[in-house]
């Protein structure tokens, strides 16, 4: 399996930061960058095709949070302008809704992870509906040392509830700018501390991210006629 990493969760605040990320990507062995652009400062010409700069492919994503009603109200517009749309669930009920919602690609799990909050009772639904679950590793890099054991235990519980061979688990560094991006090797090494094997981690940092990006780019194209799709229009 190719080892070029997908940086699946990079927050970008300006076109200049995006250029820095592109320059750093080859040094870090990164071929693909998925950005969150909270202020809409980085524009995509020719969406939904990825932006390609110096052979680095750049996609766009949004993580939705808050009340389900608010998420539903904005979902159509968000889906139209992003290759990836995830929900960070507040509880098991919202996690179930997100997995069943066709316009949502899966769940986003960060530092607040616990059995109830992550809705891990939807493990079977995640597999059945082929939804991804992204695990944001930034708390491990950013939190104080005295909190690390709690975070690692929470992530370990998640992995124990899922099967890395059948669930699309994606690992991300959650970088808040280009200078905080991590090598794929670092993410793969860290993942072993909470339950992924050395054979499984390339799927989480390379294969699964690439698969969902390819699938969603096809779904967002105007001429796509596949089954079980979410075609978003301006109507």
Secondary structure, DSSP 8 states (H G I E B T S, - for coil): ----EEEEEEE--SHHHHHHHHHHHTTTTEEEEEEE-TT--S--TTTTS-EEETTEEEEEEEEE-S-HHHHHHHHHHHHHT-SEEEE--SSHHHHHHHHH-TT--EEEE-TT--TTTTTGGGHHHHHHTT-EEEEE-HHHHHS-HHHHHHHHHHHHHHHHHS-TTTSEEEEE--BSSGGG---HHHHHHHHGGGT--TTTHHIIIIIHHHHHHHHHHHHHSTT---SS-------
